């Protein structure tokens, strides 16, 4: 072996008895953490999401390519999604709100900009539609509604949940596509009543609502497409549990003062 590899016998025996280097010890620790995170995600996380997990920190600089390499060596990978159907139906000759977001999906704090959309979930009973409202600061789902239809009442119910939970200040922006549900008078009136400014992206451009599209992709990959759903009720329960795990830690670190706190300071 030494002759084939071009090394000395002394060098081989020194390598064989030498303690693992710092890099090898770090890789062993990282490999265990990666396996833990991958298992807890029910084998849904790929290298990008595992690399973003704060549990990989602890003073070790971890690059994404390093995570990809260790996952490949361990035979770990995330899940992928198939193509989806269409849920956006626009109405002609309807005046829509301007684009107030312009693909700036990183507000400085929570409850400044919300994004909303609808996606469909296949079940043996028929389609289940999910409407959700997402805070762009933390990517947290702050409001949701599910039903066997995608009429305007569906998005109004999701908005009601978001407003009830968050009680946002007037001027918060609600961003969506040109779907008829979001341009309906019922929805516009409810937003005006809550002091919410409406914003819509351009037609047939998924990048104008990319955060919601990313959430749909994660939901389908990590939950929906991994098994068949017999009933709408079964899917509804699983989806509710999934979206309630949305990130909250980021908000707790940066959430601005509440209305009552701001009033107390002002007085």
C-alpha positions in Angstrom: 0.0 0.0 0.0 2.8 2.4 0.9 4.6 1.7 -2.4 1.4 2.1 -4.4 0.5 5.4 -2.7 4.0 6.7 -2.7 4.3 7.2 1.1 6.8 6.0 3.6 6.0 3.2 6.1 6.8 5.6 9.0 4.4 8.2 7.6 1.6 5.6 7.3 2.0 4.4 10.9 2.2 8.0 12.1 -1.1 8.8 10.3 -2.7 5.6 11.6 -2.0 6.4 15.2 -2.4 10.2 15.0 -5.5 11.7 16.8 -8.2 13.2 14.5 -7.6 16.8 13.4 -9.8 19.7 14.4 -11.5 19.7 10.9 -12.4 16.0 11.3 -13.8 16.5 14.7 -15.9 19.4 13.5 -17.2 17.3 10.6 -18.2 14.5 13.0 -20.1 17.0 15.1 -21.7 18.6 12.1 -22.7 15.3 10.7 -24.5 14.4 13.9 -26.3 17.8 13.9 -27.2 17.5 10.2 -28.7 14.0 10.8 -30.7 15.3 13.8 -32.1 18.3 11.9 -32.9 16.2 8.9 -34.7 13.6 11.1 -36.7 16.2 13.0 -37.8 17.7 9.7 -39.2 14.3 8.7 -36.5 14.0 6.0 -37.8 17.1 4.2 -35.0 19.6 4.7 -32.3 19.9 2.0 -28.9 21.5 2.3 -30.1 25.1 2.0 -32.6 24.8 4.9 -30.3 22.7 7.1 -27.5 25.2 6.5 -29.9 28.0 7.7 -30.8 26.2 10.9 -29.3 28.1 13.9 -28.4 24.7 15.6 -25.4 24.5 13.2 -23.7 27.4 14.9 -21.9 27.0 18.3 -18.8 28.8 17.1 -18.1 26.7 14.0 -18.1 28.5 10.6 -20.3 26.3 8.3 -20.5 26.8 4.6 -23.4 25.6 2.5 -21.1 23.5 0.3 -19.7 21.8 3.4 -23.3 20.9 4.5 -24.0 19.6 1.0 -20.8 17.5 1.1 -21.6 16.0 4.5 -25.2 15.3 3.4 -24.0 13.6 0.3 -21.6 11.4 2.2 -24.4 10.5 4.6 -26.9 9.8 1.8 -29.3 12.5 3.0 -31.4 14.7 0.8 -34.5 16.9 0.9 -37.8 16.5 -1.0 -38.8 18.1 -4.3 -42.2 19.2 -5.5 -44.1 18.5 -8.8 -45.7 21.1 -10.9 -48.8 22.8 -9.5 -52.2 23.9 -10.9 -53.6 27.4 -11.3 -55.5 29.2 -8.6 -55.2 32.8 -9.8 -58.3 34.0 -11.8 -58.3 37.6 -12.7 -61.3 39.7 -13.7 -61.2 42.0 -16.7 -61.9 45.7 -16.4 -61.5 45.7 -12.6 -59.4 48.4 -11.1 -56.6 47.0 -9.0 -54.3 48.5 -6.4 -50.7 49.5 -7.4 -47.6 47.5 -6.5 -46.4 49.1 -3.2 -43.9 46.3 -2.5 -42.0 46.2 -5.8 -40.3 42.9 -4.7 -38.9 44.4 -1.5 -39.7 41.4 0.7 -37.5 42.4 3.6 -39.3 45.0 5.8 -37.4 46.3 8.9 -39.9 44.8 11.4 -43.1 42.7 11.8 -46.5 43.8 10.8 -45.3 46.3 8.2 -46.0 44.2 5.1 -48.1 41.1 4.7 -48.3 38.9 1.6 -51.2 36.7 0.7 -52.1 34.0 -1.7 -54.3 30.8 -2.3 -53.1 27.3 -3.1 -55.0 24.1 -3.7 -54.6 20.7 -1.9 -55.8 17.5 -3.6 -57.8 15.0 -1.5 -59.9 12.0 -2.3 -63.0 14.0 -1.4 -62.0 16.8 -3.8 -59.8 19.9 -3.7 -59.2 21.8 -0.5 -58.1 25.5 -0.9 -55.8 27.2 1.6 -55.7 31.0 1.8 -53.0 32.5 4.0 -51.5 35.8 5.1 -47.8 35.9 5.7 -45.7 38.5 7.5 -42.8 39.3 5.3 -40.4 40.2 8.2 -40.4 36.8 9.9 -42.1 34.7 7.1 -44.6 33.7 9.8 -48.2 32.7 8.8 -50.3 35.1 10.7 -53.7 34.2 9.2 -55.2 31.3 7.3 -58.5 29.8 6.2 -59.4 26.6 4.4 -62.5 25.5 2.5 -63.7 23.4 -0.4 -64.0 26.6 -2.5 -61.9 29.6 -3.3 -64.5 32.3 -3.2 -63.9 35.8 -1.8 -65.0 34.7 1.6 -62.0 32.4 1.9 -59.4 35.2 1.7 -61.6 37.5 3.9 -61.6 34.8 6.6 -57.8 34.5 6.4 -57.5 38.3 6.7 -59.9 38.4 9.7 -57.6 35.9 11.5 -54.5 37.9 10.8 -56.1 41.2 11.9 -57.5 39.5 15.1 -54.2 38.0 16.0 -51.9 40.9 15.2 -54.0 44.1 15.6 -51.7 45.9 13.2 -51.3 49.7 13.0 -53.0 51.6 10.2 -50.9 51.8 7.0 -49.7 48.2 7.0 -49.5 46.9 3.4 -51.3 43.8 2.2 -49.7 42.4 -1.0 -51.3 39.8 -3.3 -51.7 38.9 -6.9 -54.6 40.0 -9.2 -56.9 37.1 -8.2 -60.6 38.0 -8.2 -60.9 37.2 -4.5 -58.4 40.0 -3.6 -60.0 42.6 -6.0 -63.5 41.9 -4.7 -65.4 44.8 -3.0 -65.9 42.7 0.1 -62.1 42.2 0.6 -61.3 45.8 -0.3 -63.8 47.1 2.2 -62.5 45.0 5.0 -59.0 46.2 4.3 -60.1 49.8 4.3 -61.9 49.3 7.6 -58.8 47.8 9.2 -56.5 50.6 7.8 -54.7 48.3 5.5 -53.2 49.5 2.3 -53.7 47.2 -0.7 -50.9 46.2 -3.0 -50.9 43.9 -6.1 -48.2 42.6 -8.2 -48.1 42.4 -12.0 -50.2 39.9 -14.0 -48.7 36.4 -14.6 -45.5 37.1 -12.7 -44.9 34.8 -9.8 -41.8 36.7 -8.7 -44.0 39.6 -7.5 -45.3 37.4 -4.8 -42.3 35.1 -4.4 -42.5 34.7 -0.6 -45.9 33.1 -0.8 -44.8 30.9 -3.7 -41.9 29.7 -1.6 -44.2 28.9 1.3 -46.5 26.9 -1.1 -43.5 25.0 -2.4 -42.3 24.1 1.1 -45.8 23.1 2.2 -46.3 20.8 -0.8 -42.8 19.3 -0.6 -42.7 18.7 3.1 -46.3 17.7 3.8 -48.8 17.5 1.0 -47.1 15.4 -1.6 -45.6 12.9 0.8 -48.9 10.9 1.2 -52.5 10.8 0.0 -55.2 12.6 1.9 -58.5 10.8 2.2 -60.6 13.7 3.4 -60.5 17.5 3.5 -60.7 17.4 7.3 -57.6 15.1 7.5 -55.6 17.5 5.3 -57.0 20.6 7.1 -55.7 19.3 10.5 -52.3 18.5 9.2 -51.9 21.8 7.4 -53.0 23.8 10.5 -50.3 22.0 12.5 -47.7 22.7 9.9 -48.4 26.4 9.5 -48.5 26.9 13.3 -44.8 25.9 13.3 -43.9 29.1 11.4 -40.9 31.1 12.7 -41.6 33.2 15.8 -38.2 33.6 17.3 -37.2 36.3 14.8 -40.2 38.4 15.8 -39.5 38.1 19.5 -36.0 39.6 18.9 -37.2 42.5 16.8 -40.8 43.1 17.5 -41.6 46.8 17.8 -43.4 48.3 20.8 -47.2 47.6 21.0 -49.7 50.4 20.6 -50.2 50.6 24.4 -46.4 50.7 25.0 -45.9 53.5 22.5 -48.8 55.5 24.0 -47.3 55.1 27.5 -43.9 56.4 26.3 -45.5 59.3 24.5 -47.4 60.4 27.5 
